Structure formats: structure tokens, C-alpha cells
Amino acid sequence: MIKNACAGALLGLMFHGAAIAANQDAPLVLTTSFDSIKGKFGQTSETTARSFTVGLTLVGENTRLSAFLPYITLEGPGTVINGAVTGGAGGQRRSVKGVGDMLITASRDVVGTIQSKGFHLAATGLIKLPTGDDKQGLGTGKTDYAAQADMAYRFQNGVSLTLNAGRQYYGQTPQLKLLDGNYTTAGIQVPLGSSLLMTVSAIQRDRILQTAQERRERNLAFIYGLSRTSAVQLGMTTGSTTASPDRAISLSLITQLD
């Protein structure tokens, strides 16, 4: 599903890994990804959500503007919220498919750039539009907002320390009383060769529902540069609370368009 903690994270990792040439004027980057999430999410029965997401990113010298739209298959009582899954209203079991909520992000570099060594700081705004059917659990039917700071320090050997910290503001619905909250993602990126990058990260997010636990997850991902204009990412996430997925797997392809 779309990772709203940093929707442009894969793009940033790609530039750090030098898999995409970032010195062109406003290149357009296409991202396609398949994600599968499974877990009970605090309920008695299991929910499985799968999505195929298409994203476009316009990359400027110090700015990035992205839009992501998923097509979701949902089986179980859960509800998809910002690319994650939480307990659904009333626990009604579903077997549905359709377009999910669209995510739009805008980032601007404040210090450094995403492909340079040393310290980098960027400010990111995120808007989730209610394009998914909330009655089917494919969205909330409301517009959500988030503000986020993206920080990284890249050493001369290519190793990077990263920290994304933000706050999510949810649109309220009669069925789901969603709680605004903070989230952080801390990680390390290690080059394993000229074309291969490994990332390890820990994710923490405040509880979304009053009756739910906070989310705590761990992610391991590998990004392989197929060329200077394309790369593939394989990632796996596991959770350690009842609000987190038991397992999430993602496969993404990112390509710079001419």
C-alpha cells in the first residue's frame, strides 16, 4: 500500500543510490508497485489487502511533486486508511475491489539535496483525497492532511542515516473516530555495490483509533538499479503490535520517463 510516512521515499533512495540521473530539468518519474498486507489489526478475523499503485513524480532542482493512485482488493473486516489497514466500523467482513484514495505529496529541499552527501533536510506536505469507496472499506470518504520533515545524513562511503517525522490530521467520519497523531521512520541505507542498496528502518505511529494500539513496524528493503533511469525495489514489513500487519510485502518499479 502507499506508505504515507514518506510517499517519496523510494524516489529519494533511488537518487541516493545513483540509479536515476537527477541532474536533468524536471524529469518525470513513473512508479508502479504491488503491495500485499495481512493481519487481524485488533479484530477477531484476518484482513488481507492487496494493491497495485501507479504514481507520477515531477522532479525539479529542489522540489518534488507526486500523485499516487491505488487499485485495491480487500478481503476481511478491515478498512484501508492512508495505505494502511485498521479495524473496520462494526467489523463487517468484506470481499471487495476498486480504486482507493489518491495521495498527493509535495516536497522542497531546505538544506542540501536528496542526491548530495552530507546533511539533507526537506519539508513535505501530503494530502489524501477521498477517491475510494468508504462504504466498501476502500477509504474513509474524507480528505486527510499530513506535514512531515525528511532528514538524512549521507557519508562519503554512501551509507545514509534517515529520519522522517510528521503529524497526520484525519477527516472525521461517523463510522470511524480517527485520532490525529505523530509518526516517525528511522533507518539506515547501506550500498552493497554500485547498483544495489539495502535499507533497514523502524516505524512508529500513534494510535489511529481510541481502542487500538500504536503501530510499530520494521522494514527491510533492497533496491537494485537496472540502469541509470530505472530500478526495482523489494521490501518486507513486520509488525510488533495488534495495530500493525503480521506481514507486508512490496515490489516496486521506478522509471524515469523521457
VOPAFI-730552 format. One line per 3 residues: number of its first residue (from 0); for each residue x, y, z of N, C-alpha, C. Coordinates in nm, 3 decimals, decimal comma. Example, Ala and Ser with C-alpha at 12.3 -4.5 7.8 and 13.67 -1.06 7.14 Angstrom:
// residues 2
0 = 1,319 -0,569 0,780 1,230 -0,450 0,780 1,320 -0,330 0,780 ~ 1,285 -0,225 0,708 1,367 -0,106 0,714 1,290 0,003 0,787
// end
This chain:
// residues 258
0 = 0,084 -0,118 0,000 0,000 0,000 0,000 0,089 0,125 0,000 ~ 0,028 0,238 -0,022 0,107 0,361 -0,022 0,156 0,390 0,119 ~ 0,284 0,421 0,133 0,343 0,450 0,263 0,339 0,599 0,287
3 = 0,238 0,647 0,361 0,225 0,791 0,371 0,325 0,854 0,465 ~ 0,403 0,773 0,538 0,510 0,833 0,616 0,609 0,904 0,527 ~ 0,632 0,852 0,411 0,716 0,921 0,312 0,687 0,862 0,176
6 = 0,589 0,919 0,107 0,549 0,863 -0,022 0,659 0,872 -0,125 ~ 0,751 0,966 -0,107 0,861 0,979 -0,200 0,988 0,910 -0,154 ~ 0,977 0,820 -0,056 1,098 0,757 -0,001 1,174 0,678 -0,106
9 = 1,103 0,600 -0,187 1,170 0,520 -0,288 1,244 0,610 -0,387 ~ 1,181 0,722 -0,423 1,247 0,815 -0,514 1,375 0,870 -0,453 ~ 1,369 0,908 -0,325 1,488 0,958 -0,258 1,597 0,854 -0,249
12 = 1,561 0,730 -0,219 1,659 0,622 -0,213 1,723 0,598 -0,349 ~ 1,641 0,610 -0,453 1,693 0,591 -0,587 1,800 0,693 -0,619 ~ 1,774 0,818 -0,585 1,871 0,922 -0,614 1,997 0,903 -0,530
15 = 1,981 0,864 -0,404 2,098 0,836 -0,320 2,180 0,723 -0,380 ~ 2,111 0,623 -0,439 2,181 0,509 -0,496 2,230 0,533 -0,637 ~ 2,207 0,653 -0,689 2,255 0,692 -0,822 2,200 0,601 -0,932
18 = 2,080 0,546 -0,909 2,020 0,462 -1,012 1,948 0,545 -1,116 ~ 1,912 0,669 -1,080 1,845 0,758 -1,173 1,924 0,887 -1,182 ~ 1,948 0,935 -1,299 2,017 1,062 -1,316 1,926 1,175 -1,270
21 = 1,970 1,251 -1,170 1,884 1,354 -1,111 1,921 1,493 -1,156 ~ 2,006 1,506 -1,255 2,052 1,638 -1,294 1,980 1,692 -1,417 ~ 1,877 1,624 -1,462 1,801 1,674 -1,574 1,697 1,774 -1,526
24 = 1,649 1,859 -1,617 1,549 1,958 -1,581 1,413 1,892 -1,571 ~ 1,355 1,895 -1,450 1,220 1,846 -1,424 1,190 1,713 -1,490 ~ 1,265 1,605 -1,459 1,231 1,475 -1,515 1,100 1,424 -1,456
27 = 1,031 1,343 -1,532 0,907 1,280 -1,486 0,937 1,135 -1,455 ~ 0,900 1,092 -1,334 0,932 0,957 -1,287 0,801 0,880 -1,267 ~ 0,796 0,760 -1,324 0,681 0,671 -1,311 0,712 0,562 -1,209
30 = 0,624 0,544 -1,112 0,638 0,439 -1,012 0,518 0,345 -1,020 ~ 0,544 0,216 -1,032 0,438 0,116 -1,023 0,475 0,018 -0,913 ~ 0,379 -0,017 -0,829 0,411 -0,104 -0,717 0,295 -0,197 -0,686
33 = 0,331 -0,316 -0,638 0,234 -0,414 -0,588 0,263 -0,437 -0,441 ~ 0,160 -0,429 -0,358 0,175 -0,447 -0,214 0,070 -0,544 -0,162 ~ 0,110 -0,626 -0,064 0,018 -0,719 0,000 0,035 -0,709 0,151
36 = -0,076 -0,687 0,222 -0,075 -0,672 0,367 -0,172 -0,772 0,428 ~ -0,129 -0,837 0,537 -0,214 -0,935 0,604 -0,201 -0,918 0,755 ~ -0,314 -0,928 0,826 -0,314 -0,919 0,972 -0,455 -0,909 1,025
39 = -0,469 -0,919 1,158 -0,600 -0,907 1,221 -0,631 -0,763 1,263 ~ -0,529 -0,682 1,285 -0,545 -0,539 1,316 -0,643 -0,517 1,432 ~ -0,627 -0,597 1,536 -0,709 -0,581 1,656 -0,846 -0,645 1,649
42 = -0,876 -0,716 1,542 -1,006 -0,780 1,529 -0,992 -0,932 1,538 ~ -1,107 -1,001 1,542 -1,103 -1,145 1,562 -1,071 -1,221 1,435 ~ -1,100 -1,163 1,319 -1,072 -1,231 1,193 -0,971 -1,151 1,112
45 = -0,906 -1,219 1,019 -0,794 -1,163 0,945 -0,841 -1,081 0,825 ~ -0,765 -0,977 0,794 -0,788 -0,896 0,674 -0,667 -0,906 0,583 ~ -0,692 -0,926 0,454 -0,587 -0,923 0,354 -0,618 -0,812 0,255
48 = -0,522 -0,724 0,233 -0,538 -0,615 0,138 -0,423 -0,620 0,038 ~ -0,457 -0,613 -0,089 -0,356 -0,609 -0,194 -0,383 -0,486 -0,280 ~ -0,277 -0,425 -0,329 -0,297 -0,306 -0,411 -0,195 -0,300 -0,523
51 = -0,237 -0,241 -0,634 -0,149 -0,206 -0,744 -0,156 -0,055 -0,757 ~ -0,044 0,012 -0,737 -0,041 0,157 -0,731 0,043 0,214 -0,844 ~ -0,011 0,317 -0,907 0,061 0,391 -1,011 0,087 0,532 -0,960
54 = 0,211 0,577 -0,973 0,246 0,710 -0,926 0,329 0,784 -1,029 ~ 0,313 0,916 -1,032 0,394 1,004 -1,116 0,457 1,110 -1,029 ~ 0,586 1,136 -1,050 0,659 1,236 -0,974 0,730 1,331 -1,070
57 = 0,706 1,460 -1,052 0,777 1,562 -1,127 0,891 1,613 -1,039 ~ 1,013 1,596 -1,086 1,131 1,628 -1,005 1,197 1,755 -1,057 ~ 1,198 1,858 -0,973 1,268 1,981 -1,005 1,403 1,985 -0,937
60 = 1,468 2,098 -0,945 1,602 2,111 -0,886 1,599 2,092 -0,735 ~ 1,500 2,150 -0,668 1,490 2,139 -0,523 1,349 2,099 -0,478 ~ 1,266 2,055 -0,570 1,127 2,023 -0,538 1,086 1,892 -0,602
63 = 0,984 1,829 -0,544 0,926 1,706 -0,598 0,775 1,710 -0,574 ~ 0,699 1,683 -0,678 0,554 1,680 -0,671 0,505 1,545 -0,721 ~ 0,429 1,473 -0,637 0,390 1,336 -0,670 0,240 1,316 -0,655
66 = 0,187 1,220 -0,730 0,048 1,174 -0,717 0,047 1,022 -0,728 ~ -0,023 0,955 -0,637 -0,030 0,810 -0,633 -0,176 0,766 -0,626 ~ -0,213 0,668 -0,708 -0,350 0,617 -0,707 -0,346 0,465 -0,704
69 = -0,404 0,402 -0,600 -0,402 0,254 -0,591 -0,534 0,191 -0,638 ~ -0,523 0,068 -0,687 -0,638 -0,017 -0,709 -0,627 -0,130 -0,606 ~ -0,731 -0,148 -0,523 -0,722 -0,231 -0,403 -0,818 -0,349 -0,410
72 = -0,769 -0,463 -0,365 -0,852 -0,580 -0,338 -0,851 -0,604 -0,187 ~ -0,969 -0,605 -0,126 -0,980 -0,613 0,021 -1,067 -0,732 0,059 ~ -1,013 -0,817 0,147 -1,088 -0,932 0,199 -1,077 -0,932 0,350
75 = -1,190 -0,913 0,418 -1,190 -0,909 0,563 -1,261 -0,787 0,616 ~ -1,265 -0,769 0,749 -1,341 -0,659 0,810 -1,265 -0,527 0,819 ~ -1,139 -0,523 0,778 -1,059 -0,402 0,792 -1,100 -0,292 0,696
78 = -1,050 -0,172 0,724 -1,070 -0,055 0,639 -0,934 0,001 0,600 ~ -0,917 0,036 0,473 -0,791 0,094 0,426 -0,790 0,243 0,457 ~ -0,687 0,286 0,531 -0,673 0,426 0,568 -0,531 0,470 0,536
81 = -0,518 0,559 0,438 -0,386 0,612 0,401 -0,285 0,502 0,371 ~ -0,328 0,399 0,301 -0,237 0,293 0,264 -0,215 0,189 0,371 ~ -0,265 0,211 0,491 -0,258 0,113 0,599 -0,396 0,050 0,616
84 = -0,406 -0,045 0,708 -0,534 -0,110 0,736 -0,561 -0,098 0,885 ~ -0,686 -0,068 0,920 -0,725 -0,065 1,061 -0,858 -0,134 1,075 ~ -0,900 -0,156 1,200 -1,027 -0,222 1,226 -1,142 -0,145 1,163
87 = -1,232 -0,216 1,094 -1,343 -0,151 1,027 -1,456 -0,119 1,122 ~ -1,543 -0,030 1,080 -1,660 0,006 1,160 -1,756 -0,111 1,167 ~ -1,779 -0,161 1,288 -1,873 -0,271 1,307 -1,817 -0,408 1,277
90 = -1,696 -0,417 1,224 -1,634 -0,547 1,200 -1,698 -0,626 1,089 ~ -1,769 -0,560 0,995 -1,834 -0,632 0,887 -1,731 -0,686 0,789 ~ -1,740 -0,816 0,756 -1,644 -0,876 0,665 -1,679 -0,841 0,521
93 = -1,576 -0,808 0,442 -1,596 -0,765 0,305 -1,509 -0,847 0,210 ~ -1,551 -0,853 0,086 -1,468 -0,903 -0,022 -1,495 -0,812 -0,141 ~ -1,414 -0,706 -0,153 -1,441 -0,601 -0,250 -1,313 -0,563 -0,322
96 = -1,329 -0,489 -0,430 -1,215 -0,436 -0,504 -1,256 -0,305 -0,569 ~ -1,157 -0,219 -0,590 -1,186 -0,092 -0,654 -1,074 0,009 -0,630 ~ -1,092 0,128 -0,683 -0,994 0,235 -0,667 -0,990 0,281 -0,522
99 = -0,872 0,306 -0,469 -0,856 0,356 -0,334 -0,839 0,507 -0,333 ~ -0,800 0,561 -0,220 -0,781 0,705 -0,206 -0,652 0,749 -0,271 ~ -0,658 0,864 -0,340 -0,540 0,921 -0,405 -0,457 0,999 -0,305
102 = -0,325 0,987 -0,317 -0,232 1,061 -0,232 -0,151 1,156 -0,318 ~ -0,146 1,283 -0,276 -0,065 1,385 -0,343 0,037 1,438 -0,242 ~ 0,163 1,445 -0,283 0,269 1,493 -0,195 0,350 1,601 -0,265
105 = 0,402 1,694 -0,187 0,490 1,799 -0,238 0,605 1,816 -0,140 ~ 0,729 1,810 -0,190 0,848 1,822 -0,106 0,938 1,932 -0,159 ~ 1,004 2,001 -0,066 1,101 2,103 -0,104 1,225 2,090 -0,016
108 = 1,342 2,088 -0,078 1,467 2,081 -0,005 1,491 2,213 0,069 ~ 1,528 2,202 0,195 1,562 2,319 0,277 1,712 2,330 0,292 ~ 1,778 2,216 0,317 1,924 2,210 0,327 1,971 2,094 0,241
111 = 2,065 2,118 0,150 2,117 2,012 0,066 2,014 1,962 -0,034 ~ 2,047 1,851 -0,100 1,956 1,787 -0,196 1,955 1,637 -0,169 ~ 1,858 1,566 -0,228 1,843 1,423 -0,198 1,955 1,339 -0,257
114 = 2,030 1,394 -0,353 2,139 1,316 -0,411 2,277 1,358 -0,364 ~ 2,286 1,460 -0,274 2,416 1,509 -0,231 2,460 1,443 -0,100 ~ 2,589 1,445 -0,075 2,644 1,394 0,051 2,631 1,500 0,159
117 = 2,642 1,455 0,286 2,626 1,546 0,396 2,482 1,552 0,444 ~ 2,447 1,659 0,512 2,314 1,671 0,574 2,211 1,719 0,473 ~ 2,093 1,658 0,479 1,981 1,696 0,392 1,855 1,710 0,475
120 = 1,783 1,819 0,452 1,655 1,844 0,519 1,554 1,889 0,414 ~ 1,437 1,825 0,415 1,329 1,863 0,324 1,198 1,871 0,402 ~ 1,110 1,956 0,355 0,975 1,969 0,412 0,876 1,908 0,313
123 = 0,784 1,826 0,364 0,688 1,756 0,279 0,546 1,777 0,330 ~ 0,456 1,807 0,238 0,314 1,811 0,268 0,242 1,701 0,194 ~ 0,144 1,637 0,258 0,070 1,526 0,198 -0,080 1,551 0,210
126 = -0,153 1,523 0,103 -0,299 1,533 0,102 -0,355 1,403 0,047 ~ -0,447 1,342 0,123 -0,515 1,221 0,076 -0,656 1,259 0,035 ~ -0,688 1,235 -0,093 -0,819 1,269 -0,146 -0,913 1,149 -0,139
129 = -1,042 1,170 -0,109 -1,135 1,058 -0,088 -1,189 1,001 -0,219 ~ -1,102 0,938 -0,298 -1,145 0,878 -0,424 -1,191 0,733 -0,407 ~ -1,162 0,671 -0,293 -1,206 0,535 -0,266 -1,345 0,529 -0,206
132 = -1,413 0,417 -0,222 -1,549 0,397 -0,170 -1,541 0,365 -0,021 ~ -1,582 0,460 0,064 -1,573 0,439 0,209 -1,673 0,335 0,256 ~ -1,783 0,316 0,187 -1,882 0,215 0,228 -1,829 0,074 0,207
135 = -1,731 0,057 0,118 -1,670 -0,073 0,092 -1,538 -0,092 0,168 ~ -1,499 0,007 0,249 -1,374 -0,004 0,324 -1,251 0,030 0,243 ~ -1,269 0,091 0,123 -1,155 0,124 0,037 -1,101 0,265 0,065
138 = -1,158 0,333 0,162 -1,115 0,466 0,202 -1,203 0,515 0,314 ~ -1,182 0,640 0,354 -1,260 0,697 0,465 -1,368 0,794 0,418 ~ -1,366 0,834 0,291 -1,464 0,929 0,243 -1,434 1,072 0,283
141 = -1,318 1,097 0,340 -1,279 1,230 0,385 -1,139 1,263 0,336 ~ -1,108 1,393 0,336 -0,975 1,439 0,299 -0,886 1,445 0,423 ~ -0,765 1,389 0,413 -0,668 1,390 0,523 -0,547 1,473 0,483
144 = -0,476 1,523 0,585 -0,356 1,603 0,562 -0,243 1,555 0,652 ~ -0,121 1,578 0,608 -0,004 1,549 0,692 0,107 1,646 0,658 ~ 0,187 1,680 0,758 0,308 1,763 0,740 0,425 1,685 0,795
147 = 0,538 1,689 0,725 0,648 1,598 0,754 0,783 1,663 0,728 ~ 0,880 1,629 0,812 1,020 1,669 0,791 1,100 1,545 0,754 ~ 1,179 1,555 0,647 1,261 1,446 0,599 1,408 1,483 0,618
150 = 1,477 1,406 0,702 1,617 1,437 0,733 1,705 1,318 0,699 ~ 1,826 1,347 0,654 1,922 1,241 0,620 2,064 1,295 0,632 ~ 2,154 1,205 0,663 2,297 1,239 0,656 2,365 1,128 0,577
153 = 2,426 1,165 0,466 2,491 1,069 0,378 2,642 1,084 0,389 ~ 2,708 0,975 0,429 2,853 0,975 0,444 2,921 0,958 0,308 ~ 3,053 0,979 0,306 3,128 0,971 0,181 3,124 0,831 0,121
156 = 3,111 0,728 0,206 3,107 0,591 0,155 2,967 0,550 0,107 ~ 2,871 0,643 0,110 2,738 0,616 0,060 2,638 0,571 0,164 ~ 2,683 0,537 0,285 2,591 0,500 0,393 2,513 0,624 0,437
159 = 2,383 0,607 0,457 2,297 0,718 0,497 2,215 0,684 0,620 ~ 2,201 0,781 0,709 2,108 0,773 0,821 1,988 0,861 0,788 ~ 1,867 0,809 0,808 1,748 0,884 0,769 1,649 0,893 0,884
162 = 1,572 1,000 0,885 1,466 1,019 0,983 1,354 1,099 0,918 ~ 1,235 1,041 0,917 1,115 1,111 0,871 1,022 1,126 0,990 ~ 0,980 1,248 1,019 0,892 1,274 1,133 0,779 1,365 1,088
165 = 0,655 1,327 1,122 0,542 1,407 1,078 0,422 1,393 1,168 ~ 0,317 1,466 1,131 0,190 1,457 1,204 0,076 1,445 1,104 ~ -0,015 1,352 1,132 -0,128 1,322 1,045 -0,255 1,382 1,101
168 = -0,333 1,445 1,013 -0,463 1,503 1,051 -0,570 1,434 0,967 ~ -0,664 1,364 1,035 -0,764 1,285 0,966 -0,896 1,360 0,955 ~ -0,964 1,343 0,841 -1,101 1,386 0,829 -1,192 1,290 0,904
171 = -1,287 1,342 0,979 -1,369 1,258 1,066 -1,492 1,203 0,993 ~ -1,528 1,079 1,026 -1,646 1,015 0,971 -1,732 0,964 1,085 ~ -1,863 0,949 1,063 -1,949 0,895 1,169 -1,913 0,753 1,207
174 = -1,859 0,675 1,112 -1,831 0,535 1,137 -1,697 0,514 1,209 ~ -1,597 0,596 1,177 -1,463 0,580 1,235 -1,418 0,710 1,299 ~ -1,400 0,708 1,429 -1,350 0,825 1,502 -1,197 0,818 1,501
177 = -1,137 0,874 1,398 -0,993 0,865 1,380 -0,921 0,971 1,461 ~ -0,806 0,932 1,518 -0,728 1,020 1,602 -0,610 1,077 1,525 ~ -0,596 1,211 1,527 -0,475 1,270 1,472 -0,355 1,222 1,553
180 = -0,238 1,214 1,489 -0,123 1,164 1,564 0,008 1,183 1,491 ~ 0,116 1,156 1,563 0,251 1,170 1,509 0,301 1,037 1,456 ~ 0,402 1,043 1,369 0,466 0,922 1,319 0,612 0,952 1,290
183 = 0,695 0,849 1,300 0,838 0,861 1,270 0,886 0,735 1,200 ~ 0,982 0,753 1,112 1,052 0,642 1,048 1,200 0,670 1,055 ~ 1,275 0,583 1,122 1,420 0,598 1,135 1,486 0,480 1,066
186 = 1,590 0,509 0,987 1,651 0,400 0,913 1,795 0,424 0,876 ~ 1,852 0,322 0,816 1,988 0,328 0,764 1,989 0,267 0,624 ~ 2,063 0,330 0,534 2,076 0,282 0,397 2,222 0,245 0,373
189 = 2,245 0,126 0,323 2,381 0,076 0,305 2,398 0,029 0,161 ~ 2,492 0,088 0,084 2,517 0,038 -0,051 2,590 -0,096 -0,045 ~ 2,541 -0,193 -0,120 2,602 -0,326 -0,125 2,677 -0,347 -0,256
192 = 2,689 -0,242 -0,334 2,757 -0,247 -0,462 2,721 -0,122 -0,539 ~ 2,765 -0,114 -0,662 2,739 0,005 -0,742 2,593 0,019 -0,780 ~ 2,517 -0,090 -0,778 2,377 -0,086 -0,822 2,278 -0,139 -0,718
195 = 2,326 -0,182 -0,602 2,239 -0,243 -0,501 2,245 -0,166 -0,371 ~ 2,127 -0,135 -0,316 2,116 -0,059 -0,192 2,024 -0,134 -0,097 ~ 2,065 -0,149 0,030 1,982 -0,211 0,133 1,938 -0,105 0,232
198 = 1,812 -0,112 0,274 1,761 -0,020 0,375 1,695 -0,098 0,488 ~ 1,721 -0,056 0,610 1,658 -0,113 0,729 1,597 0,003 0,806 ~ 1,470 -0,009 0,843 1,403 0,102 0,911 1,306 0,052 1,016
201 = 1,278 0,140 1,112 1,179 0,116 1,217 1,073 0,226 1,208 ~ 0,947 0,186 1,218 0,835 0,278 1,200 0,751 0,280 1,326 ~ 0,714 0,399 1,371 0,626 0,414 1,486 0,518 0,515 1,450
204 = 0,392 0,482 1,483 0,281 0,572 1,454 0,183 0,568 1,571 ~ 0,136 0,685 1,614 0,038 0,692 1,722 -0,088 0,615 1,684 ~ -0,166 0,576 1,784 -0,288 0,500 1,759 -0,384 0,579 1,671
207 = -0,451 0,508 1,581 -0,548 0,570 1,491 -0,686 0,571 1,554 ~ -0,720 0,465 1,626 -0,847 0,454 1,697 -0,821 0,452 1,847 ~ -0,918 0,499 1,925 -0,902 0,504 2,069 -0,883 0,365 2,127
210 = -0,943 0,264 2,063 -0,935 0,127 2,114 -0,816 0,050 2,058 ~ -0,738 0,112 1,971 -0,626 0,043 1,906 -0,494 0,077 1,973 ~ -0,393 -0,005 1,948 -0,259 0,023 1,994 -0,186 0,110 1,892
213 = -0,073 0,166 1,935 0,010 0,235 1,838 0,073 0,133 1,744 ~ 0,111 0,180 1,625 0,174 0,090 1,528 0,325 0,093 1,545 ~ 0,387 -0,025 1,548 0,532 -0,039 1,550 0,570 -0,145 1,447
216 = 0,653 -0,106 1,353 0,686 -0,196 1,243 0,834 -0,187 1,209 ~ 0,884 -0,294 1,146 1,022 -0,299 1,099 1,019 -0,333 0,950 ~ 1,107 -0,268 0,875 1,107 -0,287 0,730 1,248 -0,316 0,681
219 = 1,258 -0,411 0,590 1,383 -0,442 0,521 1,356 -0,435 0,371 ~ 1,440 -0,360 0,299 1,418 -0,344 0,155 1,550 -0,345 0,080 ~ 1,543 -0,393 -0,043 1,658 -0,391 -0,133 1,617 -0,319 -0,260
222 = 1,703 -0,228 -0,306 1,678 -0,154 -0,429 1,792 -0,183 -0,526 ~ 1,756 -0,229 -0,645 1,856 -0,264 -0,745 1,838 -0,175 -0,867 ~ 1,945 -0,105 -0,903 1,941 -0,019 -1,019 1,957 -0,097 -1,147
225 = 1,852 -0,103 -1,227 1,858 -0,174 -1,355 1,937 -0,095 -1,457 ~ 1,929 0,038 -1,448 2,003 0,128 -1,536 2,007 0,263 -1,467 ~ 2,058 0,366 -1,533 2,058 0,499 -1,474 1,920 0,562 -1,475
228 = 1,823 0,500 -1,537 1,688 0,556 -1,541 1,582 0,462 -1,488 ~ 1,619 0,349 -1,428 1,518 0,258 -1,374 1,577 0,173 -1,263 ~ 1,490 0,130 -1,173 1,532 0,045 -1,061 1,411 -0,032 -1,009
231 = 1,438 -0,139 -0,936 1,334 -0,220 -0,876 1,359 -0,231 -0,726 ~ 1,252 -0,233 -0,648 1,262 -0,244 -0,503 1,179 -0,362 -0,453 ~ 1,237 -0,441 -0,362 1,165 -0,548 -0,293 1,175 -0,522 -0,144
234 = 1,059 -0,517 -0,076 1,059 -0,487 0,066 0,967 -0,577 0,145 ~ 0,997 -0,595 0,274 0,913 -0,674 0,364 0,901 -0,601 0,496 ~ 0,778 -0,594 0,549 0,750 -0,528 0,675 0,684 -0,624 0,771
237 = 0,726 -0,622 0,896 0,660 -0,700 1,002 0,624 -0,607 1,116 ~ 0,515 -0,639 1,186 0,468 -0,555 1,295 0,485 -0,622 1,429 ~ 0,485 -0,539 1,536 0,501 -0,592 1,671 0,386 -0,554 1,764
240 = 0,278 -0,493 1,711 0,159 -0,466 1,791 0,037 -0,515 1,714 ~ -0,079 -0,520 1,782 -0,201 -0,568 1,718 -0,252 -0,472 1,612 ~ -0,206 -0,346 1,612 -0,247 -0,249 1,511 -0,163 -0,261 1,384
243 = -0,055 -0,335 1,389 0,037 -0,348 1,276 0,007 -0,476 1,198 ~ 0,049 -0,483 1,072 0,030 -0,606 0,995 0,120 -0,717 1,045 ~ 0,073 -0,841 1,032 0,161 -0,954 1,058 0,274 -0,958 0,956
246 = 0,238 -0,927 0,831 0,336 -0,929 0,723 0,289 -0,839 0,611 ~ 0,382 -0,765 0,553 0,354 -0,684 0,434 0,470 -0,700 0,338 ~ 0,439 -0,723 0,211 0,540 -0,741 0,108 0,513 -0,641 -0,003
249 = 0,618 -0,579 -0,055 0,601 -0,481 -0,162 0,705 -0,503 -0,270 ~ 0,663 -0,479 -0,394 0,752 -0,486 -0,509 0,723 -0,364 -0,595 ~ 0,828 -0,285 -0,623 0,808 -0,159 -0,696 0,907 -0,147 -0,810
252 = 0,863 -0,081 -0,915 0,948 -0,048 -1,029 0,938 0,102 -1,050 ~ 1,052 0,170 -1,058 1,054 0,312 -1,078 1,136 0,343 -1,203 ~ 1,081 0,428 -1,290 1,144 0,455 -1,419 1,134 0,604 -1,451
255 = 1,245 0,660 -1,494 1,244 0,799 -1,540 1,199 0,801 -1,686 ~ 1,094 0,882 -1,713 1,041 0,890 -1,848 1,115 0,996 -1,929 ~ 1,128 0,972 -2,058 1,195 1,069 -2,145 1,106 1,192 -2,164
// end
